[in-house]
Amino acid sequence: MRKVSGFTRRMDRIPVIDIGALAHNPADPDTVAAIFAACRDIGFLSITGTGVLPALVTRMRDMVQRIFAIDEQAKWDQAIRRE
């Protein structure tokens, strides 16, 4: 493993980056560098420090999990088709 701009590079873990500093300085160099490195080196990231209420994050996560749990055929039956 190697250290990459504030997180340890591991392919079994998505980097978690606190973006709270961007509220006061949208160009915060440490935060921007960590986001860039995560996107470049891993391709994914998870963010904290958004100001979004934890209850809303939990509710959204639960909804997404329910969507992914739906049978694939049922999803296709509800798909919007562009013709």
PyMOL Python script that loads the backbone (N, CA, C, O; Angstrom):
from pymol import cmd

cmd.read_pdbstr("""\
ATOM      1  N   MET A   1       0.838  -1.184   0.000  1.00  0.00           N
ATOM      2  CA  MET A   1       0.000   0.000   0.000  1.00  0.00           C
ATOM      3  C   MET A   1       0.876   1.238   0.000  1.00  0.00           C
ATOM      4  O   MET A   1       1.989   1.236   0.525  1.00  0.00           O
ATOM      5  N   ARG A   2       0.345   2.300  -0.603  1.00  0.00           N
ATOM      6  CA  ARG A   2       1.070   3.563  -0.552  1.00  0.00           C
ATOM      7  C   ARG A   2       0.098   4.672  -0.191  1.00  0.00           C
ATOM      8  O   ARG A   2      -1.103   4.568  -0.439  1.00  0.00           O
ATOM      9  N   LYS A   3       0.621   5.719   0.389  1.00  0.00           N
ATOM     10  CA  LYS A   3      -0.184   6.861   0.795  1.00  0.00           C
ATOM     11  C   LYS A   3      -0.408   7.748  -0.425  1.00  0.00           C
ATOM     12  O   LYS A   3       0.550   8.105  -1.110  1.00  0.00           O
ATOM     13  N   VAL A   4      -1.653   8.107  -0.703  1.00  0.00           N
ATOM     14  CA  VAL A   4      -1.971   8.951  -1.858  1.00  0.00           C
ATOM     15  C   VAL A   4      -2.843  10.103  -1.370  1.00  0.00           C
ATOM     16  O   VAL A   4      -4.035   9.917  -1.123  1.00  0.00           O
ATOM     17  N   SER A   5      -2.270  11.264  -1.235  1.00  0.00           N
ATOM     18  CA  SER A   5      -3.011  12.481  -0.896  1.00  0.00           C
ATOM     19  C   SER A   5      -4.074  12.298   0.183  1.00  0.00           C
ATOM     20  O   SER A   5      -5.245  12.603  -0.041  1.00  0.00           O
ATOM     21  N   GLY A   6      -3.679  11.811   1.331  1.00  0.00           N
ATOM     22  CA  GLY A   6      -4.602  11.777   2.443  1.00  0.00           C
ATOM     23  C   GLY A   6      -5.366  10.472   2.623  1.00  0.00           C
ATOM     24  O   GLY A   6      -6.170  10.367   3.549  1.00  0.00           O
ATOM     25  N   PHE A   7      -5.147   9.492   1.785  1.00  0.00           N
ATOM     26  CA  PHE A   7      -5.770   8.203   2.018  1.00  0.00           C
ATOM     27  C   PHE A   7      -4.813   7.099   1.609  1.00  0.00           C
ATOM     28  O   PHE A   7      -3.909   7.318   0.803  1.00  0.00           O
ATOM     29  N   THR A   8      -5.011   5.927   2.159  1.00  0.00           N
ATOM     30  CA  THR A   8      -4.179   4.787   1.816  1.00  0.00           C
ATOM     31  C   THR A   8      -4.790   4.103   0.609  1.00  0.00           C
ATOM     32  O   THR A   8      -5.972   3.757   0.616  1.00  0.00           O
ATOM     33  N   ARG A   9      -3.992   3.908  -0.422  1.00  0.00           N
ATOM     34  CA  ARG A   9      -4.498   3.282  -1.638  1.00  0.00           C
ATOM     35  C   ARG A   9      -4.662   1.787  -1.405  1.00  0.00           C
ATOM     36  O   ARG A   9      -3.692   1.070  -1.160  1.00  0.00           O
ATOM     37  N   ARG A  10      -5.892   1.336  -1.483  1.00  0.00           N
ATOM     38  CA  ARG A  10      -6.229  -0.076  -1.375  1.00  0.00           C
ATOM     39  C   ARG A  10      -7.388  -0.322  -2.313  1.00  0.00           C
ATOM     40  O   ARG A  10      -8.345   0.453  -2.344  1.00  0.00           O
ATOM     41  N   MET A  11      -7.309  -1.369  -3.057  1.00  0.00           N
ATOM     42  CA  MET A  11      -8.372  -1.660  -4.002  1.00  0.00           C
ATOM     43  C   MET A  11      -9.574  -2.303  -3.326  1.00  0.00           C
ATOM     44  O   MET A  11     -10.615  -2.464  -3.962  1.00  0.00           O
ATOM     45  N   ASP A  12      -9.459  -2.673  -2.055  1.00  0.00           N
ATOM     46  CA  ASP A  12     -10.590  -3.272  -1.359  1.00  0.00           C
ATOM     47  C   ASP A  12     -11.333  -2.259  -0.496  1.00  0.00           C
ATOM     48  O   ASP A  12     -12.209  -2.626   0.287  1.00  0.00           O
ATOM     49  N   ARG A  13     -10.983  -0.993  -0.639  1.00  0.00           N
ATOM     50  CA  ARG A  13     -11.589   0.035   0.200  1.00  0.00           C
ATOM     51  C   ARG A  13     -11.787   1.311  -0.615  1.00  0.00           C
ATOM     52  O   ARG A  13     -10.878   1.751  -1.318  1.00  0.00           O
ATOM     53  N   ILE A  14     -12.957   1.892  -0.521  1.00  0.00           N
ATOM     54  CA  ILE A  14     -13.233   3.155  -1.201  1.00  0.00           C
ATOM     55  C   ILE A  14     -12.731   4.282  -0.296  1.00  0.00           C
ATOM     56  O   ILE A  14     -13.034   4.290   0.897  1.00  0.00           O
ATOM     57  N   PRO A  15     -11.970   5.232  -0.843  1.00  0.00           N
ATOM     58  CA  PRO A  15     -11.475   6.340  -0.026  1.00  0.00           C
ATOM     59  C   PRO A  15     -12.627   7.186   0.526  1.00  0.00           C
ATOM     60  O   PRO A  15     -13.600   7.458  -0.178  1.00  0.00           O
ATOM     61  N   VAL A  16     -12.509   7.590   1.771  1.00  0.00           N
ATOM     62  CA  VAL A  16     -13.487   8.474   2.415  1.00  0.00           C
ATOM     63  C   VAL A  16     -12.810   9.818   2.602  1.00  0.00           C
ATOM     64  O   VAL A  16     -11.781   9.916   3.271  1.00  0.00           O
ATOM     65  N   ILE A  17     -13.396  10.867   2.001  1.00  0.00           N
ATOM     66  CA  ILE A  17     -12.785  12.191   2.029  1.00  0.00           C
ATOM     67  C   ILE A  17     -13.762  13.184   2.637  1.00  0.00           C
ATOM     68  O   ILE A  17     -14.909  13.285   2.199  1.00  0.00           O
ATOM     69  N   ASP A  18     -13.309  13.910   3.639  1.00  0.00           N
ATOM     70  CA  ASP A  18     -14.110  14.948   4.287  1.00  0.00           C
ATOM     71  C   ASP A  18     -13.995  16.222   3.451  1.00  0.00           C
ATOM     72  O   ASP A  18     -12.910  16.786   3.314  1.00  0.00           O
ATOM     73  N   ILE A  19     -15.120  16.669   2.894  1.00  0.00           N
ATOM     74  CA  ILE A  19     -15.100  17.864   2.039  1.00  0.00           C
ATOM     75  C   ILE A  19     -15.567  19.117   2.773  1.00  0.00           C
ATOM     76  O   ILE A  19     -15.825  20.147   2.149  1.00  0.00           O
ATOM     77  N   GLY A  20     -15.675  19.031   4.097  1.00  0.00           N
ATOM     78  CA  GLY A  20     -16.146  20.165   4.887  1.00  0.00           C
ATOM     79  C   GLY A  20     -15.335  21.435   4.677  1.00  0.00           C
ATOM     80  O   GLY A  20     -15.889  22.533   4.719  1.00  0.00           O
ATOM     81  N   ALA A  21     -14.033  21.302   4.453  1.00  0.00           N
ATOM     82  CA  ALA A  21     -13.180  22.483   4.257  1.00  0.00           C
ATOM     83  C   ALA A  21     -13.565  23.260   3.005  1.00  0.00           C
ATOM     84  O   ALA A  21     -13.282  24.454   2.913  1.00  0.00           O
ATOM     85  N   LEU A  22     -14.204  22.604   2.042  1.00  0.00           N
ATOM     86  CA  LEU A  22     -14.572  23.294   0.795  1.00  0.00           C
ATOM     87  C   LEU A  22     -15.669  24.334   1.013  1.00  0.00           C
ATOM     88  O   LEU A  22     -15.837  25.234   0.190  1.00  0.00           O
ATOM     89  N   ALA A  23     -16.415  24.221   2.109  1.00  0.00           N
ATOM     90  CA  ALA A  23     -17.456  25.214   2.403  1.00  0.00           C
ATOM     91  C   ALA A  23     -16.838  26.581   2.676  1.00  0.00           C
ATOM     92  O   ALA A  23     -17.440  27.615   2.384  1.00  0.00           O
ATOM     93  N   HIS A  24     -15.640  26.576   3.232  1.00  0.00           N
ATOM     94  CA  HIS A  24     -14.959  27.836   3.560  1.00  0.00           C
ATOM     95  C   HIS A  24     -13.941  28.231   2.501  1.00  0.00           C
ATOM     96  O   HIS A  24     -13.655  29.415   2.320  1.00  0.00           O
ATOM     97  N   ASN A  25     -13.400  27.252   1.809  1.00  0.00           N
ATOM     98  CA  ASN A  25     -12.409  27.514   0.771  1.00  0.00           C
ATOM     99  C   ASN A  25     -12.628  26.495  -0.350  1.00  0.00           C
ATOM    100  O   ASN A  25     -12.105  25.382  -0.284  1.00  0.00           O
ATOM    101  N   PRO A  26     -13.403  26.871  -1.386  1.00  0.00           N
ATOM    102  CA  PRO A  26     -13.720  25.932  -2.464  1.00  0.00           C
ATOM    103  C   PRO A  26     -12.501  25.383  -3.196  1.00  0.00           C
ATOM    104  O   PRO A  26     -12.618  24.426  -3.962  1.00  0.00           O
ATOM    105  N   ALA A  27     -11.345  25.973  -2.971  1.00  0.00           N
ATOM    106  CA  ALA A  27     -10.122  25.495  -3.619  1.00  0.00           C
ATOM    107  C   ALA A  27      -9.136  24.953  -2.590  1.00  0.00           C
ATOM    108  O   ALA A  27      -7.929  24.961  -2.834  1.00  0.00           O
ATOM    109  N   ASP A  28      -9.632  24.477  -1.435  1.00  0.00           N
ATOM    110  CA  ASP A  28      -8.751  23.947  -0.403  1.00  0.00           C
ATOM    111  C   ASP A  28      -7.814  22.911  -1.028  1.00  0.00           C
ATOM    112  O   ASP A  28      -8.274  21.866  -1.489  1.00  0.00           O
ATOM    113  N   PRO A  29      -6.508  23.187  -1.050  1.00  0.00           N
ATOM    114  CA  PRO A  29      -5.588  22.337  -1.800  1.00  0.00           C
ATOM    115  C   PRO A  29      -5.522  20.888  -1.318  1.00  0.00           C
ATOM    116  O   PRO A  29      -5.402  19.977  -2.138  1.00  0.00           O
ATOM    117  N   ASP A  30      -5.596  20.658  -0.014  1.00  0.00           N
ATOM    118  CA  ASP A  30      -5.525  19.287   0.484  1.00  0.00           C
ATOM    119  C   ASP A  30      -6.754  18.473   0.069  1.00  0.00           C
ATOM    120  O   ASP A  30      -6.647  17.319  -0.347  1.00  0.00           O
ATOM    121  N   THR A  31      -7.912  19.104   0.193  1.00  0.00           N
ATOM    122  CA  THR A  31      -9.152  18.410  -0.165  1.00  0.00           C
ATOM    123  C   THR A  31      -9.226  18.163  -1.662  1.00  0.00           C
ATOM    124  O   THR A  31      -9.582  17.070  -2.101  1.00  0.00           O
ATOM    125  N   VAL A  32      -8.890  19.180  -2.442  1.00  0.00           N
ATOM    126  CA  VAL A  32      -8.914  19.037  -3.897  1.00  0.00           C
ATOM    127  C   VAL A  32      -7.928  17.951  -4.341  1.00  0.00           C
ATOM    128  O   VAL A  32      -8.245  17.150  -5.220  1.00  0.00           O
ATOM    129  N   ALA A  33      -6.753  17.923  -3.745  1.00  0.00           N
ATOM    130  CA  ALA A  33      -5.752  16.911  -4.103  1.00  0.00           C
ATOM    131  C   ALA A  33      -6.235  15.510  -3.751  1.00  0.00           C
ATOM    132  O   ALA A  33      -6.021  14.570  -4.516  1.00  0.00           O
ATOM    133  N   ALA A  34      -6.892  15.363  -2.591  1.00  0.00           N
ATOM    134  CA  ALA A  34      -7.400  14.048  -2.185  1.00  0.00           C
ATOM    135  C   ALA A  34      -8.498  13.570  -3.127  1.00  0.00           C
ATOM    136  O   ALA A  34      -8.534  12.394  -3.491  1.00  0.00           O
ATOM    137  N   ILE A  35      -9.393  14.472  -3.525  1.00  0.00           N
ATOM    138  CA  ILE A  35     -10.458  14.113  -4.470  1.00  0.00           C
ATOM    139  C   ILE A  35      -9.861  13.714  -5.810  1.00  0.00           C
ATOM    140  O   ILE A  35     -10.243  12.697  -6.389  1.00  0.00           O
ATOM    141  N   PHE A  36      -8.931  14.508  -6.295  1.00  0.00           N
ATOM    142  CA  PHE A  36      -8.293  14.224  -7.585  1.00  0.00           C
ATOM    143  C   PHE A  36      -7.605  12.857  -7.557  1.00  0.00           C
ATOM    144  O   PHE A  36      -7.763  12.051  -8.475  1.00  0.00           O
ATOM    145  N   ALA A  37      -6.835  12.608  -6.483  1.00  0.00           N
ATOM    146  CA  ALA A  37      -6.095  11.345  -6.381  1.00  0.00           C
ATOM    147  C   ALA A  37      -7.054  10.154  -6.305  1.00  0.00           C
ATOM    148  O   ALA A  37      -6.809   9.119  -6.923  1.00  0.00           O
ATOM    149  N   ALA A  38      -8.133  10.301  -5.555  1.00  0.00           N
ATOM    150  CA  ALA A  38      -9.101   9.203  -5.451  1.00  0.00           C
ATOM    151  C   ALA A  38      -9.724   8.897  -6.807  1.00  0.00           C
ATOM    152  O   ALA A  38      -9.864   7.733  -7.181  1.00  0.00           O
ATOM    153  N   CYS A  39     -10.096   9.934  -7.538  1.00  0.00           N
ATOM    154  CA  CYS A  39     -10.693   9.730  -8.861  1.00  0.00           C
ATOM    155  C   CYS A  39      -9.682   9.143  -9.835  1.00  0.00           C
ATOM    156  O   CYS A  39     -10.015   8.256 -10.621  1.00  0.00           O
ATOM    157  N   ARG A  40      -8.476   9.626  -9.785  1.00  0.00           N
ATOM    158  CA  ARG A  40      -7.439   9.166 -10.708  1.00  0.00           C
ATOM    159  C   ARG A  40      -6.989   7.742 -10.396  1.00  0.00           C
ATOM    160  O   ARG A  40      -6.860   6.916 -11.300  1.00  0.00           O
ATOM    161  N   ASP A  41      -6.750   7.458  -9.122  1.00  0.00           N
ATOM    162  CA  ASP A  41      -6.112   6.200  -8.745  1.00  0.00           C
ATOM    163  C   ASP A  41      -7.087   5.070  -8.427  1.00  0.00           C
ATOM    164  O   ASP A  41      -6.772   3.900  -8.644  1.00  0.00           O
ATOM    165  N   ILE A  42      -8.260   5.408  -7.918  1.00  0.00           N
ATOM    166  CA  ILE A  42      -9.214   4.386  -7.503  1.00  0.00           C
ATOM    167  C   ILE A  42     -10.452   4.401  -8.399  1.00  0.00           C
ATOM    168  O   ILE A  42     -10.956   3.348  -8.791  1.00  0.00           O
ATOM    169  N   GLY A  43     -10.934   5.590  -8.717  1.00  0.00           N
ATOM    170  CA  GLY A  43     -12.124   5.700  -9.559  1.00  0.00           C
ATOM    171  C   GLY A  43     -13.406   5.896  -8.769  1.00  0.00           C
ATOM    172  O   GLY A  43     -14.466   6.116  -9.355  1.00  0.00           O
ATOM    173  N   PHE A  44     -13.322   5.821  -7.463  1.00  0.00           N
ATOM    174  CA  PHE A  44     -14.477   5.997  -6.597  1.00  0.00           C
ATOM    175  C   PHE A  44     -14.052   6.765  -5.363  1.00  0.00           C
ATOM    176  O   PHE A  44     -12.872   6.792  -5.013  1.00  0.00           O
ATOM    177  N   LEU A  45     -15.017   7.389  -4.703  1.00  0.00           N
ATOM    178  CA  LEU A  45     -14.765   7.990  -3.407  1.00  0.00           C
ATOM    179  C   LEU A  45     -16.074   8.147  -2.674  1.00  0.00           C
ATOM    180  O   LEU A  45     -17.143   8.197  -3.282  1.00  0.00           O
ATOM    181  N   SER A  46     -15.982   8.223  -1.385  1.00  0.00           N
ATOM    182  CA  SER A  46     -17.125   8.497  -0.533  1.00  0.00           C
ATOM    183  C   SER A  46     -16.803   9.789   0.190  1.00  0.00           C
ATOM    184  O   SER A  46     -15.670  10.000   0.622  1.00  0.00           O
ATOM    185  N   ILE A  47     -17.802  10.660   0.322  1.00  0.00           N
ATOM    186  CA  ILE A  47     -17.535  11.948   0.945  1.00  0.00           C
ATOM    187  C   ILE A  47     -18.289  12.101   2.255  1.00  0.00           C
ATOM    188  O   ILE A  47     -19.390  11.577   2.427  1.00  0.00           O
ATOM    189  N   THR A  48     -17.669  12.833   3.175  1.00  0.00           N
ATOM    190  CA  THR A  48     -18.288  13.225   4.435  1.00  0.00           C
ATOM    191  C   THR A  48     -18.156  14.734   4.526  1.00  0.00           C
ATOM    192  O   THR A  48     -17.503  15.362   3.692  1.00  0.00           O
ATOM    193  N   GLY A  49     -18.772  15.306   5.534  1.00  0.00           N
ATOM    194  CA  GLY A  49     -18.668  16.742   5.742  1.00  0.00           C
ATOM    195  C   GLY A  49     -19.525  17.555   4.783  1.00  0.00           C
ATOM    196  O   GLY A  49     -19.215  18.712   4.503  1.00  0.00           O
ATOM    197  N   THR A  50     -20.596  16.960   4.280  1.00  0.00           N
ATOM    198  CA  THR A  50     -21.453  17.625   3.297  1.00  0.00           C
ATOM    199  C   THR A  50     -22.473  18.554   3.931  1.00  0.00           C
ATOM    200  O   THR A  50     -22.983  19.461   3.275  1.00  0.00           O
ATOM    201  N   GLY A  51     -22.767  18.333   5.189  1.00  0.00           N
ATOM    202  CA  GLY A  51     -23.827  19.090   5.837  1.00  0.00           C
ATOM    203  C   GLY A  51     -25.194  18.434   5.658  1.00  0.00           C
ATOM    204  O   GLY A  51     -26.186  18.916   6.203  1.00  0.00           O
ATOM    205  N   VAL A  52     -25.256  17.338   4.898  1.00  0.00           N
ATOM    206  CA  VAL A  52     -26.510  16.612   4.721  1.00  0.00           C
ATOM    207  C   VAL A  52     -26.795  15.846   6.011  1.00  0.00           C
ATOM    208  O   VAL A  52     -25.905  15.207   6.573  1.00  0.00           O
ATOM    209  N   LEU A  53     -28.024  15.914   6.468  1.00  0.00           N
ATOM    210  CA  LEU A  53     -28.391  15.253   7.718  1.00  0.00           C
ATOM    211  C   LEU A  53     -28.186  13.741   7.613  1.00  0.00           C
ATOM    212  O   LEU A  53     -28.569  13.134   6.613  1.00  0.00           O
ATOM    213  N   PRO A  54     -27.585  13.131   8.634  1.00  0.00           N
ATOM    214  CA  PRO A  54     -27.351  11.685   8.622  1.00  0.00           C
ATOM    215  C   PRO A  54     -28.638  10.881   8.382  1.00  0.00           C
ATOM    216  O   PRO A  54     -28.601   9.849   7.711  1.00  0.00           O
ATOM    217  N   ALA A  55     -29.757  11.337   8.916  1.00  0.00           N
ATOM    218  CA  ALA A  55     -31.024  10.611   8.714  1.00  0.00           C
ATOM    219  C   ALA A  55     -31.404  10.571   7.235  1.00  0.00           C
ATOM    220  O   ALA A  55     -31.941   9.572   6.758  1.00  0.00           O
ATOM    221  N   LEU A  56     -31.126  11.651   6.511  1.00  0.00           N
ATOM    222  CA  LEU A  56     -31.426  11.676   5.080  1.00  0.00           C
ATOM    223  C   LEU A  56     -30.505  10.733   4.316  1.00  0.00           C
ATOM    224  O   LEU A  56     -30.945  10.052   3.389  1.00  0.00           O
ATOM    225  N   VAL A  57     -29.237  10.688   4.697  1.00  0.00           N
ATOM    226  CA  VAL A  57     -28.282   9.773   4.060  1.00  0.00           C
ATOM    227  C   VAL A  57     -28.736   8.325   4.294  1.00  0.00           C
ATOM    228  O   VAL A  57     -28.719   7.516   3.368  1.00  0.00           O
ATOM    229  N   THR A  58     -29.133   8.004   5.506  1.00  0.00           N
ATOM    230  CA  THR A  58     -29.602   6.657   5.838  1.00  0.00           C
ATOM    231  C   THR A  58     -30.847   6.310   5.030  1.00  0.00           C
ATOM    232  O   THR A  58     -30.956   5.208   4.492  1.00  0.00           O
ATOM    233  N   ARG A  59     -31.771   7.238   4.947  1.00  0.00           N
ATOM    234  CA  ARG A  59     -33.009   7.000   4.183  1.00  0.00           C
ATOM    235  C   ARG A  59     -32.693   6.739   2.702  1.00  0.00           C
ATOM    236  O   ARG A  59     -33.262   5.832   2.095  1.00  0.00           O
ATOM    237  N   MET A  60     -31.794   7.532   2.130  1.00  0.00           N
ATOM    238  CA  MET A  60     -31.427   7.356   0.727  1.00  0.00           C
ATOM    239  C   MET A  60     -30.731   6.011   0.520  1.00  0.00           C
ATOM    240  O   MET A  60     -31.021   5.303  -0.445  1.00  0.00           O
ATOM    241  N   ARG A  61     -29.821   5.660   1.415  1.00  0.00           N
ATOM    242  CA  ARG A  61     -29.114   4.380   1.308  1.00  0.00           C
ATOM    243  C   ARG A  61     -30.113   3.221   1.359  1.00  0.00           C
ATOM    244  O   ARG A  61     -29.999   2.265   0.592  1.00  0.00           O
ATOM    245  N   ASP A  62     -31.089   3.309   2.262  1.00  0.00           N
ATOM    246  CA  ASP A  62     -32.112   2.256   2.368  1.00  0.00           C
ATOM    247  C   ASP A  62     -32.920   2.151   1.077  1.00  0.00           C
ATOM    248  O   ASP A  62     -33.225   1.048   0.625  1.00  0.00           O
ATOM    249  N   MET A  63     -33.264   3.281   0.488  1.00  0.00           N
ATOM    250  CA  MET A  63     -34.031   3.272  -0.762  1.00  0.00           C
ATOM    251  C   MET A  63     -33.229   2.651  -1.900  1.00  0.00           C
ATOM    252  O   MET A  63     -33.765   1.877  -2.693  1.00  0.00           O
ATOM    253  N   VAL A  64     -31.960   2.987  -1.979  1.00  0.00           N
ATOM    254  CA  VAL A  64     -31.106   2.432  -3.035  1.00  0.00           C
ATOM    255  C   VAL A  64     -30.968   0.918  -2.862  1.00  0.00           C
ATOM    256  O   VAL A  64     -31.024   0.174  -3.841  1.00  0.00           O
ATOM    257  N   GLN A  65     -30.790   0.469  -1.639  1.00  0.00           N
ATOM    258  CA  GLN A  65     -30.685  -0.967  -1.391  1.00  0.00           C
ATOM    259  C   GLN A  65     -31.963  -1.688  -1.789  1.00  0.00           C
ATOM    260  O   GLN A  65     -31.909  -2.793  -2.327  1.00  0.00           O
ATOM    261  N   ARG A  66     -33.116  -1.072  -1.529  1.00  0.00           N
ATOM    262  CA  ARG A  66     -34.391  -1.684  -1.934  1.00  0.00           C
ATOM    263  C   ARG A  66     -34.492  -1.769  -3.452  1.00  0.00           C
ATOM    264  O   ARG A  66     -34.981  -2.763  -3.987  1.00  0.00           O
ATOM    265  N   ILE A  67     -34.036  -0.741  -4.140  1.00  0.00           N
ATOM    266  CA  ILE A  67     -34.077  -0.755  -5.611  1.00  0.00           C
ATOM    267  C   ILE A  67     -33.194  -1.869  -6.151  1.00  0.00           C
ATOM    268  O   ILE A  67     -33.616  -2.617  -7.034  1.00  0.00           O
ATOM    269  N   PHE A  68     -31.973  -1.992  -5.633  1.00  0.00           N
ATOM    270  CA  PHE A  68     -31.061  -3.033  -6.108  1.00  0.00           C
ATOM    271  C   PHE A  68     -31.556  -4.433  -5.776  1.00  0.00           C
ATOM    272  O   PHE A  68     -31.177  -5.394  -6.446  1.00  0.00           O
ATOM    273  N   ALA A  69     -32.393  -4.564  -4.755  1.00  0.00           N
ATOM    274  CA  ALA A  69     -32.908  -5.875  -4.361  1.00  0.00           C
ATOM    275  C   ALA A  69     -34.070  -6.345  -5.242  1.00  0.00           C
ATOM    276  O   ALA A  69     -34.441  -7.518  -5.191  1.00  0.00           O
ATOM    277  N   ILE A  70     -34.644  -5.457  -6.040  1.00  0.00           N
ATOM    278  CA  ILE A  70     -35.772  -5.822  -6.899  1.00  0.00           C
ATOM    279  C   ILE A  70     -35.299  -6.776  -7.987  1.00  0.00           C
ATOM    280  O   ILE A  70     -34.214  -6.614  -8.547  1.00  0.00           O
ATOM    281  N   ASP A  71     -36.122  -7.760  -8.273  1.00  0.00           N
ATOM    282  CA  ASP A  71     -35.841  -8.726  -9.333  1.00  0.00           C
ATOM    283  C   ASP A  71     -35.590  -7.992 -10.652  1.00  0.00           C
ATOM    284  O   ASP A  71     -36.280  -7.025 -10.974  1.00  0.00           O
ATOM    285  N   GLU A  72     -34.603  -8.458 -11.405  1.00  0.00           N
ATOM    286  CA  GLU A  72     -34.225  -7.781 -12.652  1.00  0.00           C
ATOM    287  C   GLU A  72     -35.389  -7.685 -13.640  1.00  0.00           C
ATOM    288  O   GLU A  72     -35.557  -6.653 -14.290  1.00  0.00           O
ATOM    289  N   GLN A  73     -36.181  -8.724 -13.762  1.00  0.00           N
ATOM    290  CA  GLN A  73     -37.309  -8.682 -14.699  1.00  0.00           C
ATOM    291  C   GLN A  73     -38.315  -7.617 -14.277  1.00  0.00           C
ATOM    292  O   GLN A  73     -38.866  -6.913 -15.123  1.00  0.00           O
ATOM    293  N   ALA A  74     -38.552  -7.496 -12.984  1.00  0.00           N
ATOM    294  CA  ALA A  74     -39.477  -6.467 -12.495  1.00  0.00           C
ATOM    295  C   ALA A  74     -38.954  -5.068 -12.822  1.00  0.00           C
ATOM    296  O   ALA A  74     -39.735  -4.166 -13.126  1.00  0.00           O
ATOM    297  N   LYS A  75     -37.653  -4.892 -12.760  1.00  0.00           N
ATOM    298  CA  LYS A  75     -37.064  -3.602 -13.130  1.00  0.00           C
ATOM    299  C   LYS A  75     -37.312  -3.317 -14.607  1.00  0.00           C
ATOM    300  O   LYS A  75     -37.687  -2.205 -14.979  1.00  0.00           O
ATOM    301  N   TRP A  76     -37.098  -4.340 -15.455  1.00  0.00           N
ATOM    302  CA  TRP A  76     -37.321  -4.156 -16.888  1.00  0.00           C
ATOM    303  C   TRP A  76     -38.789  -3.882 -17.186  1.00  0.00           C
ATOM    304  O   TRP A  76     -39.106  -3.119 -18.098  1.00  0.00           O
ATOM    305  N   ASP A  77     -39.684  -4.499 -16.424  1.00  0.00           N
ATOM    306  CA  ASP A  77     -41.116  -4.285 -16.628  1.00  0.00           C
ATOM    307  C   ASP A  77     -41.501  -2.831 -16.348  1.00  0.00           C
ATOM    308  O   ASP A  77     -42.463  -2.319 -16.920  1.00  0.00           O
ATOM    309  N   GLN A  78     -40.752  -2.173 -15.470  1.00  0.00           N
ATOM    310  CA  GLN A  78     -41.042  -0.780 -15.100  1.00  0.00           C
ATOM    311  C   GLN A  78     -40.177   0.232 -15.853  1.00  0.00           C
ATOM    312  O   GLN A  78     -40.312   1.439 -15.651  1.00  0.00           O
ATOM    313  N   ALA A  79     -39.302  -0.254 -16.707  1.00  0.00           N
ATOM    314  CA  ALA A  79     -38.358   0.627 -17.399  1.00  0.00           C
ATOM    315  C   ALA A  79     -39.086   1.601 -18.326  1.00  0.00           C
ATOM    316  O   ALA A  79     -40.095   1.263 -18.945  1.00  0.00           O
ATOM    317  N   ILE A  80     -38.558   2.787 -18.399  1.00  0.00           N
ATOM    318  CA  ILE A  80     -39.059   3.791 -19.353  1.00  0.00           C
ATOM    319  C   ILE A  80     -38.355   3.532 -20.669  1.00  0.00           C
ATOM    320  O   ILE A  80     -37.127   3.564 -20.755  1.00  0.00           O
ATOM    321  N   ARG A  81     -39.135   3.281 -21.669  1.00  0.00           N
ATOM    322  CA  ARG A  81     -38.547   2.972 -22.984  1.00  0.00           C
ATOM    323  C   ARG A  81     -38.659   4.177 -23.890  1.00  0.00           C
ATOM    324  O   ARG A  81     -39.704   4.823 -23.978  1.00  0.00           O
ATOM    325  N   ARG A  82     -37.582   4.458 -24.547  1.00  0.00           N
ATOM    326  CA  ARG A  82     -37.564   5.571 -25.519  1.00  0.00           C
ATOM    327  C   ARG A  82     -37.647   4.973 -26.906  1.00  0.00           C
ATOM    328  O   ARG A  82     -36.771   4.220 -27.331  1.00  0.00           O
ATOM    329  N   GLU A  83     -38.681   5.310 -27.582  1.00  0.00           N
ATOM    330  CA  GLU A  83     -38.885   4.713 -28.912  1.00  0.00           C
ATOM    331  C   GLU A  83     -38.930   5.772 -29.967  1.00  0.00           C
ATOM    332  O   GLU A  83     -39.093   5.461 -31.147  1.00  0.00           O
TER     333      GLU A  83
END
""", "prot")
cmd.dss("prot")
cmd.show_as("cartoon", "prot")
cmd.util.cbc("prot")
cmd.orient("prot")
